[in-house]
Amino acid sequence: MAVDVNAETGTFRVKAGLAQMLKGGVIMDVVNAEQAKIAEDAGAVAVMALERVPSDIRKDGGVSRMSDPTMIQGIIDAVTIPVMAKARIGHFVEAQVLQAMGVDYIDESEVLTPADENNHISKHEFKVPFVCGCRNLGEALRRIGEGAAMIRTKGEAGTGNIVEAVRHARTVLGEIRRIQGMDEDELMATARDLRAPYDLVREIHQTGKLPVVNFAAGGIATPSDAALMMQLGVEGVFVGSGIFKSSNPALMANAIVKATTHFRDPFIIAEVSKGLGDSMPGLDIRTMPEDEKLSTRGW
Amino acid sequence: MPTVGVLAIQGDFEEHRQMLEKLGVEVSEIRLPHQLEGIDGLIIPGGESTTIAQLIDIYHFRDVLREKIEGGLPVWGTCAGMIIISNKLTDHRPEPLHLMDIEVSRNAFGRQVDSFEADVQVDDIDGPPFHCVFIRAPGVNKMGEGVKVLAKLEDGRPIAVRQGHMLATSFHPELTDDTRIHGLFIKIIEGSA
């Protein structure tokens, strides 16, 4: 689109910039156009289009792939907020397909079955921005090094259990604080220990924050869960199974949106938490076999 | 120095706060309507216009915002903020505040893959062209006689417009290091521009 001869598309600034516009908001998993509209009406800042929410992926087993383009297109046509979709880790052709369809953000996600156990997608050459999951700062910086324009915690998707998202957010934010307080001399050894690009470690030392927006994901099931993650220091939340596996999705969606905006106000959180019905059923991660954990996919 | 409020219910209000702090003005983050008391101007930031509009209604901002801005409170909307303060949208949603005499199209330049950056000359600020960042940006289709175009793209589409004490930009000056348009808004607040 030649709006201006000096116009440049697909720059890192516009890719990271969209995530900046989503801050303070809730991104919701939806599996059809009807759910996408419920999410938009409840105040979602974006929707994540996928065939099955993570708790169903967990239940069904098998190989989980990019969703059917027809279903994604149906969601793109149904809403005016940004539409995100998931590609398998390392599956750059799924990413090419999603970009060709005009998806606004790609989640290179551990919730799907990885296509490459060694390499993530090189995200620099895409015009569409990517969000990637992480468990710690090194993982976050490796993904940013590959071109991710937004980061989220992995948490443990589809469990309705916030414990892993808390662990991952505390780890990332704690490591940032630690680097900020270091001597310049310690940065290279830290980059080595974190297995992270040195330039990004230096940048964190100087700025005290990630160079991209950082959301929480994986296990958020209640308004208080969302506010907890916000108070820990993330800039917004993804809610997967937590909305459409609850007994009243529209009400739950709206309550989580309000709790995310007013995350420091316990009176508002109390008010919106009343009469929501049942949250999604939860899973205890301590008794979960290691090979059933989604967060260990990718590195 | 004036106190500038930034509507902080969703979006990139933090980036606006940092720009204003660079210029040495007091900044107040507005999350509930009573916090609008005592500010001299208001920025409605970038974000998701559907979400911001809904939260404006949920928290009963609509009437008080309309009353204050119609009564002369200077306002500046960036991107989603332009949508919110417009008089009319080509979409069926969200419901704007019907303040500035412009008709706006959401996502006027396409989806995220079409988001772009460009250098554009902006009237009323000194110096070189402004580096404008457009993210799923809205465009101005029509405007009333009292609305002045401050900047347009080469294809003629307006991207910065002003109507007295109301300013709207399709792009995001808060995503750059250039404070000139924030400076212009402060001059509008002070009545010197």
Interface residues (C-beta under 8 A of the other chain):
Chain A: M1 A2 V3 D4 V5 N6 A7 E8 T9 G10 T11 R13 V14 K15 G17 L18 Q20 M21 L22 K23 G24 G25 E40 D41 G43 A44 V45 A46 T80 I81 P82 Q99 G102 D104 Y105 K127 V128 P129 V257 K258 T261 H262
Chain B: A8 I9 Q10 G11 D12 F13 E14 E15 R31 G46 G47 E48 T50 T51 Q54 L55 I58 C79 A80 D91 R93 R106 N107 F109 G110 R111 Q112 V113 D114 S115 F116 E117 A118 D119 V120 V133 F134 I135 R136 L153 E154 D155 R157 H172 L175
